[in-house]
Amino acid sequence: MSDTPHDPAWWDRFRALLDEQNEWPTTYLFKFIAPKERSLDLQAVFEGQEIKVRASSKGTYQSITTHVQVESADHVVDLYRQASAIDGVISL
């Protein structure tokens, strides 16, 4: 099995790590880099949240940062899965 987010076991390990390191509910920091043309798609995943957007020096990428009140590790995983489904998005 591979050790990537495309592997279901990877998400299980990530979920367990989240549960070990957090008490729910909590405010969780999400950071991503996205191609400029995918930035709005990524921001839609976090609709209703305050989002900080910064353009790269050449303007081809944007960093997206937001703090979200999450209820559980499953909530965090769900948001990461939605973001990772967008082409070119990199989780930080």
C-alpha positions in Angstrom: 0.0 0.0 0.0 1.1 3.5 -0.7 1.6 6.1 2.0 -0.3 9.0 0.3 -3.7 10.7 0.7 -5.0 8.5 -2.1 -4.6 5.5 0.3 -7.6 5.1 2.7 -5.2 3.9 5.4 -3.4 7.2 5.2 -6.6 9.0 6.2 -7.2 6.5 9.1 -3.7 7.3 10.4 -4.3 11.1 10.0 -7.7 10.8 11.8 -6.0 8.9 14.7 -3.3 11.6 14.9 -5.8 14.4 15.0 -7.7 12.6 17.8 -4.4 12.2 19.8 -3.4 15.9 19.4 -6.7 17.7 19.7 -9.7 18.0 22.0 -13.0 18.5 20.1 -14.5 20.9 19.3 -11.5 23.1 18.4 -10.4 25.8 16.0 -8.3 24.2 13.3 -5.9 26.0 11.0 -6.0 25.1 7.3 -3.4 26.2 4.9 -3.2 25.5 1.2 -1.5 26.6 -2.0 -3.6 26.6 -5.2 -3.2 27.7 -8.8 -4.8 31.1 -9.2 -7.5 29.6 -11.5 -8.5 27.1 -8.7 -8.5 29.6 -5.8 -12.2 30.3 -5.9 -13.0 26.5 -6.0 -10.9 26.1 -2.8 -12.4 29.1 -1.1 -15.8 27.6 -1.8 -14.9 24.6 0.4 -14.6 27.1 3.3 -17.6 29.2 2.4 -18.7 31.3 5.4 -15.3 31.3 7.0 -12.9 34.2 7.2 -10.2 33.4 4.5 -6.9 35.0 4.0 -5.6 35.0 0.4 -2.1 35.9 -0.7 -0.8 35.9 -4.2 2.6 34.4 -5.1 5.3 36.8 -6.3 4.5 35.9 -10.0 0.7 35.8 -9.3 0.3 32.2 -10.6 -0.5 30.7 -7.2 -2.4 31.8 -4.1 -2.0 30.8 -0.5 -5.3 30.2 1.3 -5.4 30.3 5.1 -8.5 29.9 7.3 -9.3 28.9 10.9 -12.4 26.7 11.2 -14.4 25.6 14.2 -14.5 21.9 13.8 -16.4 19.3 15.8 -14.2 16.2 15.2 -11.4 14.6 13.3 -13.9 13.5 10.8 -14.9 17.1 10.1 -11.2 18.0 9.5 -10.7 15.0 7.2 -13.9 15.9 5.3 -12.6 19.4 4.6 -9.2 18.1 3.6 -10.8 15.6 1.2 -12.9 18.2 -0.4 -9.8 20.5 -0.9 -7.7 17.7 -2.2 -10.2 16.9 -4.9 -9.4 20.2 -6.5 -6.7 19.9 -9.2 -3.4 21.5 -8.2 -4.2 22.2 -4.6 -1.4 21.5 -2.1 -2.1 21.1 1.6 0.5 22.7 4.0 
